């Protein structure tokens, strides 16, 4: 695996490829595909995360990309690219700081979604699902609390599946509007809830939501954990979700 950081060059806006590709989540995927694909038949083998305003970036857009192969080309000349092998040596008990932008969903049976023909049920945004359940139960609506409760429930389930634990000394807090700190130790931060609509020609738009998680985790099963990091967390990976960024805590 390879971890790359791609930053738009200072003159990127002067190039047609910038306006053609990078201005939306779907466009970002196409732009990155042009850099990482090697043939028309290749399936997507990378995860990415959009980031703005990094150190010294002054709002300049950059992307982190975890890929099976290193970047192939930059024919459009809009990127400054740094790449290094991603082969972490992780042991059980290691504490790692993480940052994850995901699209958390929950599957509900058809009888709970109102679908007449959808016997398999439907997937729902976990925050809206939590709010709707509060309304149905006659409880007051608190979106910040829904973010905390539903986000923590989803992340805890993923932790169990992916072989890591969330430290007991890191209770969840909702986002207070401040940017995540450069040095993350505790507590777990859950926030940045956003809803997205991706328009497609001749088809219904794609609707999804994202949530940001940042904090510290403890690895329980190293091989299982690394495998999950490589494959990503949750759906909507084509639109910049699922890449967990890591560093030693």
Protein Blocks (a to p, Z undefined) as FASTA:
>chain_A
ZZddddddfklmmpmklmmmmmpmklmmmmmmmmmpcbfklccfbdcdddehiehklopa
cdddddfbdcfbdfkopaccddddddddddehiacdddddddddddddfklnopaklmno
paddfklmmmmmmmmnopacdfklmmmmmmmmmmmmmmmmnopacdfklccdddehiacd
fbdfbdcddehiacdddddehiacddddddddddddddfblmlmmmmmmnogaehklnop
aiacdddZZ
